[in-house]
Amino acid sequence: MNFNMFCAASCCILAVATFAVGCLSSSGGGGGSGGAFATGDGVGVTGDGVGVTGDGVGGEFSTAQDADSSSASTDDTASDANSTDAAQPETAAADAVVTTASDKTVASCPDGQFSETPANPSGDIKSLVAAFTPTAALTFIGQALGVRYPLGQFLLTEGAKTKMGGGKNCVDAFFQASQGSTAAGALSQASTLVHECGHLYDIGKSGAARMYFINEKIQFLCAGLSNQGTNKSFARSLIKADAYGAAWPACANFGMQGCDGYAPIYLNGNPSDTKFESGDQGYDMLLEEVTQYVNSLATDYAFASQSQFSTSAEDGILTFLWYMTRYLHLARLKYPSTYKYMSENECWRRATLTIWGRAWFYLEKTKGNAKLNLKGKMLRGLVDHVDLLDEIARLRQIEGCLVP
Ligand SMILES: [Zn+2]
């Protein structure tokens, strides 16, 4: 099977067939690129084990907010969360299952019908923070997630049960103790840990079909659309040559500024050569990244009040929504048999619509929060392209959920 290895910056995880591949990149630059990532190679095809090796850790991109930034006034989530911590312990818990209205979703369809108990940035973690000790940083992260984002706590705990190559689990591989000496430093790693452990949880549950664990009530187990095997899909790197990438050109190399810094990590390689790289993966792992970048956003949303930095939380999911719709567009125009399968197969169609809906469920909550994006406004503009939104509309049409 394909042996999959690449390292962008400080870490790398390998994949062999059923193995997950994940890499994290870390940089202090504010180039709007980077973030947690993992890739996989045919994970859902053979399902005979999971192994990953990790040799380092990284984190999201973050940048200090400008002190004179006018955007501070829009940072309502961050500013009210601290005060709520002090004033309303426990009572602010939002445990009602809700939907979120968005002009990117349709109420009668799986995207608009998506609902869950949202992450709660007002959950009281004051006593946990006060009792923080560096030696118990991981326990602290789990407990804080339990208060503000229980789904993230579940993924952290359960994902860590899937061993990676070398015997490490997602926490061993991605937690940076050197940056966990304060409560804020520990919580700044929560989104990466949830993202990576989310991958490992899905990989551990994937066999002949790929698992997408959305929340405790919604999971998809869909067959095909890997880079190989029955109903395979094309390499995600091929979207780089489409008509839409020019609006935010792919960086040629990791670490460049003023370009799409996710591309050299996720859209690299050449599907025609013999070397298997991240960008050679198909739609199954593209959708897996979308799934985990929503979890990244939800986690950073939950803990934005604890950080003085802005993160790429929105940038990751917006980039991947842009990739996902571009992939659908390219599939429909150039790979009709693949498109027929991905759009007419109920599992894939509903998974795509549901994950799109969950992304907007959180993106509506984080909109305008300067702590949760580096280039959010620009990236929202890229996703908001009539041709690309039309691809989601076409899935709704096939789903038959549109009200006449
Ligand atoms: Zn990932």
Residues whose N, C-alpha, C, O or C-beta is under 5 A from the ligand:
A	BS01	ZN	A36 F37 A38 E289 Q292
